[in-house]
Amino acid sequence: MTTTAQPAAAATPATALEASPARALGEFIRAHRERLTPQAVGLPPGPRRRTPGLRREEVAQMCGVSPTWYTWIEQGRPVSASADALARIAVALRLSRAERAYLFELAGERDPAEPTPASNDAPAALIATVGLLDAPAYVLDRQWNALAWNAQAAELFVGWLDGPPDAARERNLLRFTFCEPAARQLIVDWETRARRLVAEFRADSIRHLSDGPTRALIDALSAASDEFVQFWASQDVGEREGGSRAFDHPRYGRVVYDQITLRPAHREDLLLVVLVRA
């Protein structure tokens, strides 16, 4: 005997604070299913529909999953949803890049289509852009290793980006900040900035916190710096924000910049940082 899941009774949508992760995921998927017309996915209109958009059974068929499982997902039941199944739902519902990213965030899964960059994976156009800027600029990967920087950045960041190219030399911003004595002399109000940097990295790395390179970096910093251990244990979280950045440069004395941080389109795993003289 085949059992078919019955649609849940209409309910008032929960607010973002009230909804469980599973319910928030279900409401998001349902809303996008109801916005999608049969014509948009190449299906005939068919008989009169009682609800807007596609039927659950139609989406389930497009995704290659059972209607019962798909119904339970929309109802917010605590069922397992693999990254592969979520990817098929994203394709079936014609989600945009931002909507797809939000879907995976709600599900707590990593998008299999998300790039896994190598250490030299910065796009050529982005590297060229850094070289054209008439201000200190650099590109960070997901572990905050510098992939590219210009001459102005090399001149400013003594002990981090200066010196001749050397493949064996690590150019990690966190290691420089916590492990290089030059950083404490260069960065004005080092403790405040270092604490903020850790909070920003926690927020920036949440989606790949269990990745080997990220985990190895955190372990190494914890072994090398008591301050990093203290700041990381505080559980502070902050966005990578702009604002004033002051440095005591060994050659130019006190210099102040306004920092701008950007994420290149289609490469949210990278950060482009530009420092404009204040």
LOKEMI-293144 format. One record per residue: x, z, y of N, C-alpha, C in turn; residue in one letter. Coordinates in steps of 0.1 Angstrom, whole numbers, padded with zeros to 4 digits, always signed. Layout:
<kollos>
XZYXZYXZYA;...
</kollos>
This chain:
<kollos>
+0008+0000-0012+0000+0000+0000+0009+0000+0012M;+0006-0009+0022+0014-0010+0034+0008-0002+0045T;+0016+0006+0051+0011+0015+0062+0016+0009+0075T;+0007+0007+0085+0010+0001+0098+0009+0012+0108T;+0019+0014+0116+0019+0024+0126+0008+0021+0137A;+0001+0030+0140-0010+0029+0150-0005+0031+0164Q;-0009+0023+0174-0005+0024+0187-0008+0038+0193P;+0001+0044+0200-0002+0057+0206-0012+0056+0216A;-0020+0067+0218-0029+0068+0229-0023+0067+0242A;-0030+0061+0252-0024+0059+0265-0020+0073+0271A;-0008+0074+0277-0004+0086+0283+0002+0084+0296A;+0002+0094+0304+0008+0093+0317+0023+0092+0316T;+0030+0082+0322+0044+0081+0320+0051+0093+0325P;+0061+0098+0318+0069+0110+0322+0078+0106+0333A;+0081+0115+0342+0091+0113+0352+0105+0113+0345T;+0115+0108+0353+0129+0107+0347+0134+0121+0343A;+0130+0131+0350+0134+0145+0347+0127+0150+0335L;+0114+0146+0333+0106+0152+0322+0108+0145+0309E;+0111+0132+0310+0111+0124+0297+0124+0127+0289A;+0121+0128+0276+0133+0129+0267+0140+0116+0266S;+0153+0115+0262+0159+0102+0261+0152+0092+0253P;+0146+0096+0242+0139+0087+0233+0126+0082+0240A;+0119+0091+0247+0107+0086+0254+0111+0077+0266R;+0121+0080+0273+0125+0072+0284+0129+0058+0279A;+0136+0057+0268+0140+0045+0262+0127+0037+0258L;+0118+0043+0252+0105+0037+0248+0097+0031+0260G;+0097+0039+0270+0089+0035+0282+0096+0023+0289E;+0109+0023+0289+0116+0012+0295+0114-0001+0287F;+0115+0000+0274+0113-0012+0265+0098-0017+0266I;+0089-0008+0266+0075-0012+0267+0072-0019+0280R;+0077-0013+0291+0075-0019+0304+0080-0034+0305A;+0091-0036+0299+0097-0050+0299+0090-0059+0289H;+0085-0054+0279+0077-0062+0270+0064-0066+0277R;+0058-0057+0284+0045-0061+0290+0047-0070+0302E;+0059-0072+0307+0061-0081+0318+0064-0095+0313R;+0067-0096+0300+0071-0109+0295+0059-0117+0289L;+0057-0129+0294+0046-0137+0290+0050-0145+0277T;+0040-0149+0269+0043-0157+0257+0050-0170+0261P;+0046-0176+0272+0052-0189+0276+0066-0187+0279Q;+0070-0176+0284+0084-0174+0288+0094-0174+0276A;+0088-0171+0264+0097-0171+0252+0093-0182+0242V;+0085-0191+0247+0082-0203+0239+0071-0201+0229G;+0062-0191+0231+0051-0188+0222+0038-0194+0229L;+0029-0198+0220+0016-0203+0226+0008-0191+0231P;+0000-0193+0241-0008-0182+0247-0017-0175+0237P;-0023-0183+0227-0031-0177+0217-0044-0172+0222G;-0051-0164+0214-0064-0158+0219-0062-0148+0230P;-0073-0145+0236-0073-0135+0247-0066-0122+0243R;-0057-0117+0251-0049-0105+0248-0055-0093+0255R;-0055-0082+0247-0061-0070+0253-0051-0063+0262R;-0038-0065+0260-0028-0059+0269-0019-0070+0275T;-0013-0067+0286-0004-0077+0292+0009-0080+0284P;+0014-0091+0286+0027-0094+0280+0026-0097+0265G;+0038-0096+0259+0039-0099+0244+0033-0087+0236L;+0029-0090+0224+0025-0080+0215+0037-0074+0208R;+0036-0061+0204+0047-0055+0197+0052-0063+0185R;+0042-0068+0177+0045-0075+0165+0054-0088+0169E;+0051-0094+0180+0058-0106+0184+0073-0102+0187E;+0075-0092+0195+0088-0088+0198+0096-0083+0185V;+0089-0076+0177+0096-0072+0164+0100-0084+0156A;+0092-0094+0155+0096-0106+0148+0108-0113+0154Q;+0108-0114+0168+0119-0120+0175+0132-0112+0173M;+0131-0099+0171+0143-0091+0169+0147-0090+0155C;+0138-0094+0146+0142-0092+0132+0141-0078+0127G;+0131-0070+0132+0129-0057+0128+0115-0055+0124V;+0112-0044+0117+0098-0042+0113+0089-0038+0125S;+0076-0042+0125+0067-0038+0136+0066-0023+0137P;+0066-0016+0125+0065-0001+0125+0077+0005+0132T;+0089+0001+0129+0101+0006+0136+0100+0004+0151W;+0097-0009+0154+0096-0012+0169+0086-0004+0176Y;+0074-0002+0169+0064+0007+0175+0069+0021+0178T;+0075+0026+0168+0081+0040+0169+0091+0041+0181W;+0099+0031+0182+0108+0031+0194+0101+0032+0207I;+0091+0023+0208+0083+0023+0221+0075+0036+0223E;+0072+0043+0212+0064+0055+0213+0074+0067+0216Q;+0087+0065+0216+0096+0075+0219+0099+0085+0208G;+0096+0080+0195+0099+0088+0184+0114+0089+0181R;+0120+0099+0176+0134+0101+0174+0139+0093+0162P;+0138+0080+0163+0143+0071+0152+0157+0065+0156V;+0165+0062+0146+0178+0056+0149+0177+0042+0154S;+0184+0039+0164+0185+0025+0169+0200+0021+0171A;+0204+0012+0162+0218+0008+0162+0221-0001+0174S;+0234-0002+0178+0237-0011+0189+0233-0025+0186A;+0234-0030+0174+0230-0043+0170+0215-0045+0173D;+0207-0036+0169+0192-0037+0171+0189-0037+0186A;+0196-0028+0193+0193-0028+0208+0197-0041+0214L;+0208-0047+0209+0212-0060+0215+0202-0071+0213A;+0196-0071+0201+0185-0080+0198+0173-0078+0206R;+0170-0065+0209+0158-0062+0218+0161-0067+0232I;+0174-0065+0236+0177-0070+0250+0176-0085+0251A;+0180-0092+0241+0179-0107+0241+0164-0111+0240V;+0156-0105+0232+0142-0108+0230+0134-0106+0243A;+0138-0095+0250+0130-0092+0262+0136-0098+0275L;+0146-0107+0273+0152-0114+0284+0157-0105+0295R;+0164-0094+0290+0169-0084+0300+0180-0090+0308L;+0181-0087+0321+0192-0091+0329+0205-0082+0325S;+0216-0086+0331+0228-0078+0327+0227-0063+0331R;+0221-0061+0343+0219-0047+0347+0209-0040+0338A;+0198-0047+0335+0188-0041+0326+0193-0038+0312E;+0201-0047+0307+0207-0045+0294+0217-0033+0294R;+0225-0031+0305+0234-0020+0306+0226-0007+0306A;+0214-0007+0314+0206+0005+0314+0200+0008+0301Y;+0196-0002+0294+0190+0000+0280+0200+0008+0271L;+0213+0003+0271+0223+0010+0263+0226+0024+0268F;+0225+0026+0281+0228+0039+0286+0217+0049+0281E;+0204+0044+0282+0193+0053+0278+0194+0056+0263L;+0199+0046+0255+0200+0049+0240+0213+0056+0237A;+0222+0058+0246+0234+0065+0243+0243+0057+0233G;+0242+0043+0234+0250+0035+0226+0259+0026+0234E;+0269+0020+0228+0278+0011+0235+0274-0003+0232R;+0273-0011+0242+0269-0025+0241+0280-0033+0234D;+0277-0039+0222+0288-0046+0215+0293-0058+0223P;+0285-0063+0233+0290-0074+0242+0299-0069+0253A;+0300-0056+0255+0309-0051+0266+0323-0054+0263E;+0330-0059+0272+0344-0063+0270+0353-0051+0266P;+0362-0053+0257+0372-0043+0254+0386-0049+0259T;+0390-0046+0271+0401-0053+0277+0415-0048+0271P;+0424-0057+0271+0438-0054+0267+0445-0049+0280A;+0457-0045+0279+0464-0039+0291+0466-0050+0302S;+0466-0063+0298+0469-0073+0308+0457-0082+0310N;+0445-0076+0309+0432-0084+0308+0426-0086+0322D;+0432-0083+0333+0426-0085+0346+0425-0100+0348A;+0413-0105+0352+0411-0119+0355+0421-0125+0365P;+0426-0137+0363+0436-0143+0372+0431-0143+0386A;+0418-0146+0388+0413-0147+0402+0413-0133+0409A;+0411-0122+0401+0412-0109+0407+0426-0105+0410L;+0436-0109+0402+0450-0106+0405+0454-0114+0417I;+0449-0127+0418+0453-0134+0430+0447-0128+0443A;+0435-0123+0442+0428-0117+0453+0436-0105+0458T;+0441-0097+0449+0449-0085+0453+0461-0089+0461V;+0467-0100+0457+0479-0105+0464+0476-0110+0477G;+0464-0115+0480+0460-0121+0493+0456-0110+0503L;+0453-0098+0499+0448-0088+0508+0460-0083+0516L;+0457-0081+0529+0467-0076+0538+0465-0060+0540D;+0465-0054+0529+0463-0039+0529+0466-0035+0515A;+0471-0022+0513+0473-0017+0499+0461-0019+0490P;+0463-0025+0479+0452-0028+0469+0458-0028+0455A;+0450-0024+0446+0454-0024+0432+0441-0024+0423Y;+0443-0028+0410+0433-0029+0400+0436-0019+0389V;+0425-0011+0386+0426-0001+0375+0418-0006+0363L;+0423-0003+0351+0415-0005+0339+0407+0007+0336D;+0401+0008+0324+0392+0019+0321+0399+0032+0319R;+0412+0032+0316+0420+0044+0315+0427+0047+0328Q;+0424+0039+0338+0430+0040+0352+0445+0037+0351W;+0449+0027+0343+0462+0021+0344+0462+0010+0354N;+0472+0009+0362+0472-0002+0372+0476-0015+0365A;+0467-0024+0366+0469-0038+0360+0476-0047+0370L;+0473-0045+0383+0478-0054+0393+0478-0046+0406A;+0488-0050+0415+0489-0044+0428+0497-0053+0437W;+0495-0051+0450+0503-0059+0459+0515-0052+0465N;+0522-0059+0473+0534-0053+0479+0531-0041+0488A;+0520-0041+0495+0517-0030+0503+0514-0017+0495Q;+0507-0019+0484+0505-0008+0475+0517-0002+0469A;+0527-0011+0465+0539-0007+0460+0547+0001+0470A;+0546-0003+0483+0553+0004+0494+0547+0018+0497E;+0534+0019+0495+0527+0031+0498+0529+0041+0487L;+0527+0037+0475+0526+0047+0463+0540+0048+0457F;+0548+0056+0464+0562+0059+0459+0561+0067+0447V;+0568+0063+0436+0567+0071+0424+0557+0066+0414G;+0548+0057+0418+0538+0051+0409+0539+0036+0408W;+0537+0029+0420+0537+0014+0419+0549+0008+0425L;+0559+0016+0429+0571+0010+0435+0581+0007+0424D;+0592+0001+0427+0602-0002+0417+0600-0016+0411G;+0610-0021+0404+0609-0034+0398+0599-0034+0386P;+0593-0046+0383+0584-0046+0371+0591-0042+0359P;+0584-0033+0351+0590-0028+0339+0579-0026+0329D;+0578-0034+0318+0567-0033+0309+0567-0019+0302A;+0578-0012+0301+0579+0001+0295+0574+0012+0304A;+0573+0009+0316+0570+0020+0326+0555+0021+0327R;+0549+0033+0325+0535+0035+0326+0531+0036+0340E;+0520+0030+0344+0515+0030+0358+0501+0036+0358R;+0499+0047+0351+0486+0054+0351+0484+0063+0363N;+0473+0062+0370+0470+0070+0382+0469+0085+0379L;+0463+0088+0368+0462+0103+0365+0475+0109+0361L;+0483+0101+0353+0496+0107+0349+0505+0108+0361R;+0504+0099+0371+0512+0100+0383+0508+0112+0391F;+0495+0114+0392+0489+0125+0400+0493+0138+0395T;+0493+0140+0382+0495+0153+0376+0509+0156+0370F;+0516+0145+0368+0529+0147+0361+0541+0143+0369C;+0539+0136+0380+0550+0132+0389+0551+0141+0401E;+0563+0148+0403+0565+0156+0415+0562+0148+0428P;+0565+0135+0428+0564+0127+0440+0549+0127+0445A;+0540+0128+0435+0526+0127+0439+0522+0139+0448A;+0527+0151+0444+0524+0163+0452+0529+0162+0466R;+0540+0155+0468+0546+0154+0481+0539+0143+0489Q;+0534+0132+0482+0528+0121+0489+0514+0123+0493L;+0506+0129+0484+0491+0131+0486+0489+0143+0494I;+0483+0142+0506+0479+0153+0514+0467+0161+0508V;+0468+0174+0508+0458+0183+0501+0457+0179+0487D;+0468+0179+0480+0469+0174+0466+0459+0181+0457W;+0457+0194+0458+0447+0200+0448+0433+0195+0450E;+0428+0194+0462+0415+0189+0464+0413+0175+0459T;+0423+0166+0462+0422+0152+0458+0424+0151+0442R;+0432+0159+0436+0434+0159+0422+0422+0164+0415A;+0416+0174+0420+0403+0179+0414+0392+0169+0415R;+0391+0162+0426+0381+0152+0428+0384+0140+0419R;+0397+0137+0417+0400+0126+0408+0396+0128+0394L;+0398+0140+0389+0393+0143+0376+0378+0142+0374V;+0371+0147+0384+0356+0146+0384+0352+0131+0384A;+0358+0123+0391+0355+0109+0392+0359+0102+0378E;+0370+0106+0372+0373+0100+0359+0364+0104+0348F;+0359+0117+0349+0349+0121+0339+0337+0112+0340R;+0332+0110+0352+0320+0101+0353+0323+0087+0349A;+0335+0082+0353+0338+0068+0350+0340+0065+0335D;+0345+0075+0328+0349+0074+0314+0338+0078+0304S;+0326+0082+0308+0316+0088+0299+0313+0079+0288I;+0312+0065+0291+0308+0056+0281+0318+0053+0270R;+0331+0056+0273+0341+0054+0263+0350+0066+0261H;+0344+0078+0263+0352+0090+0262+0358+0092+0248L;+0351+0086+0238+0356+0088+0224+0366+0077+0220S;+0368+0067+0228+0378+0057+0225+0392+0063+0223D;+0399+0057+0214+0413+0062+0212+0422+0063+0224G;+0423+0052+0232+0432+0053+0244+0427+0063+0254P;+0414+0065+0256+0409+0075+0266+0412+0089+0260T;+0409+0091+0248+0411+0104+0242+0426+0108+0242R;+0435+0098+0239+0449+0100+0239+0454+0104+0253A;+0448+0097+0263+0452+0101+0277+0448+0115+0281L;+0436+0119+0278+0431+0132+0281+0440+0143+0273I;+0443+0140+0261+0451+0150+0253+0465+0151+0259D;+0471+0140+0263+0484+0140+0269+0484+0147+0282A;+0474+0145+0290+0474+0152+0303+0471+0167+0301L;+0463+0170+0291+0461+0184+0289+0473+0192+0284S;+0482+0184+0276+0494+0190+0272+0505+0192+0283A;+0503+0183+0293+0514+0182+0303+0510+0190+0316A;+0498+0193+0318+0494+0198+0331+0483+0209+0330S;+0487+0221+0334+0477+0232+0334+0466+0229+0344D;+0469+0223+0355+0459+0220+0365+0449+0210+0360E;+0453+0200+0352+0444+0191+0346+0434+0198+0337F;+0440+0207+0328+0432+0214+0319+0421+0222+0327V;+0425+0229+0338+0415+0236+0346+0405+0228+0352Q;+0409+0216+0358+0399+0208+0364+0390+0201+0354F;+0395+0197+0343+0387+0190+0333+0377+0200+0327W;+0381+0213+0325+0372+0223+0319+0361+0227+0329A;+0362+0224+0341+0352+0227+0351+0339+0219+0349S;+0340+0208+0342+0329+0199+0339+0323+0192+0352Q;+0331+0192+0363+0327+0186+0375+0326+0171+0373D;+0316+0164+0378+0314+0150+0377+0311+0144+0391V;+0318+0133+0395+0316+0127+0408+0318+0112+0407G;+0311+0105+0416+0313+0091+0417+0326+0088+0423E;+0331+0076+0420+0343+0071+0426+0340+0067+0441R;+0342+0076+0450+0337+0074+0464+0348+0070+0473E;+0344+0064+0484+0354+0060+0495+0357+0072+0504G;+0362+0069+0515+0365+0079+0525+0379+0080+0529G;+0383+0090+0537+0396+0091+0542+0406+0095+0532S;+0418+0089+0532+0429+0093+0523+0441+0094+0531R;+0447+0106+0531+0460+0108+0539+0472+0110+0530A;+0483+0104+0534+0495+0105+0527+0507+0109+0536F;+0516+0117+0530+0529+0120+0537+0539+0111+0531D;+0541+0099+0538+0550+0089+0532+0565+0093+0535H;+0574+0091+0526+0588+0095+0529+0595+0087+0540P;+0589+0075+0542+0595+0067+0553+0587+0067+0566R;+0574+0066+0565+0565+0064+0576+0558+0077+0581Y;+0560+0088+0574+0554+0100+0578+0539+0100+0574G;+0531+0107+0582+0516+0108+0579+0509+0095+0581R;+0503+0090+0571+0495+0077+0573+0481+0080+0567V;+0471+0075+0573+0457+0077+0569+0450+0064+0567V;+0442+0063+0556+0435+0051+0552+0421+0054+0549Y;+0412+0044+0550+0398+0045+0544+0398+0038+0531D;+0394+0044+0520+0394+0038+0507+0381+0032+0504Q;+0382+0020+0498+0370+0012+0494+0373+0009+0479I;+0363+0012+0470+0364+0010+0456+0353+0000+0452T;+0356-0010+0445+0347-0021+0441+0348-0023+0426L;+0337-0027+0420+0337-0032+0406+0335-0047+0406R;+0344-0054+0400+0342-0069+0400+0330-0073+0391P;+0323-0083+0396+0312-0088+0388+0316-0092+0374A;+0307-0088+0365+0310-0091+0350+0321-0084+0344H;+0328-0075+0352+0339-0067+0346+0338-0053+0352R;+0327-0046+0348+0325-0032+0353+0335-0023+0347E;+0343-0027+0337+0353-0018+0332+0366-0017+0341D;+0366-0026+0352+0377-0026+0361+0373-0020+0374L;+0383-0015+0382+0381-0011+0395+0391-0017+0405L;+0386-0023+0416+0394-0028+0426+0394-0018+0438L;+0406-0013+0441+0407-0002+0452+0415-0008+0463V;+0409-0007+0475+0416-0012+0487+0417-0001+0497V;+0428+0000+0504+0430+0011+0514+0432+0004+0527L;+0423+0006+0537+0423+0000+0550+0428+0011+0560V;+0438+0007+0568+0444+0016+0577+0434+0022+0587R;+0433+0035+0588+0423+0041+0597+0427+0040+0611A;
</kollos>
